[in-house]
Amino acid sequence: MNSKLKVSLLVLCLVFAVGFTQAKSCEPTTLSNIPPNTFACMKTKLQGYGISVPPENSGELSGHGIVGNFVWDEKSKLAIQITKKPIFVSCGIADNEIEKFVKDCQGSR
């Protein structure tokens, strides 16, 4: 293998390795109509998926390459911000998955 090709492959690998862990954070998402039973369902399901979630009503959740912060007002409003994610997961996809997840928990009441 010639040296230019080796260097190119090395640079490409480094860019991808950094990109997978250092993708920029998303804008916060605020959800309404999240009563206590829906919030509890969400936390339980996230933990079942291997996502670390603190027992409080705010904090950092993490797992599977995604890190985020959340704050729930103990009534109905939940704010979530994804702060780290793999580069191949867009903020739009993350927001859609959050909305599907909420609907799933609202449907299981």
N, C-alpha and C positions, 0 to 999 in steps of 0.2 A: 504494500500500500504506500502510495507516495505521501510525503509529509504534509502537503496542503490538505489532502483528504483527511488525514488523521487529525489535524488541527481543527478542521471544519466539524468533524464528528464530535470532537471533544467539546468545542464551543456549543454545538447544538445540544449535547447532553447536559451541559451546565445550565444553559438557558431553560431547558425543560424542567430540570430538577429544581431550580429556583422558582420558576413559574408555578409549579404545582403547589408549592407551600406558601407563596407570597402574593397571591392574587389580591387585588385591592378590595377593601370592604364595600359593602352595599349600603345604600341609603336605608335608614330605619323604616320599618313597616309597622303601622299602628292598626290593630284589629279591634273592632267593637263587638259587643254581644258575646263576651267570653265570661260566662258566669262561673262560680266556683267549681261546679261539677265538670264543666268542659276543661277548665284549667287543670284540674286534678287528672283527668283522663289524658290530657296532652303530656303531662309530666310522666305519668306511668308508662305510656306507650313509648316515649322517647327513651326512657331507661331500659325498656324491653328491647329496643333496637341498639342498645349499647352506647347511648348518648349519656354522658355525665351531666346531671341536672341537680343543682343544690336544692335543699328542702325549702328555702325561703321563697318569697314572692318576687325576688329579683336576683340577678347574678349572671354568671357565665355558664353556658352550656358548651360541651365539646365532645367530639367523637367523629370517627370516620373522615378525618381531614377537615372538618368544619368546626369553627368556633364562633360563638355569637353571644350577645348580651340580651337579657330580657328584663322587663319591668311590668308587673301586673298590678293594677290599682285595687285589687281585692273585691272589685265589683263587676266590671265588664270590659275594661280597656287593657289591652296587652300590646306593648311595644317590643319589637324584636329587631335587632340589627346583627347581620352576619358580618363579622370582622375579619375572618380568614376563611378561605375556601379554595378548593382546587381550581386552577385556571380554566379547566374545561367545563366548570359549572358557572353559568351566567347568573347575575343577580335576578333576572327575570325568571329563570328556571327555579331558583331558590324561593322566590316569592310565590310562584305557582304551587310549589310543593308544600309550602307553609299553609296556603289557603286550602289545599286538598286535605291536609292533615287536620286542620281546624274543623272542616266540614265533616270529616270522619268522626271526630270526637263529639261534635254536636249531634250527629245522627245516632250515637250510641247512648244517648241519655235515656 
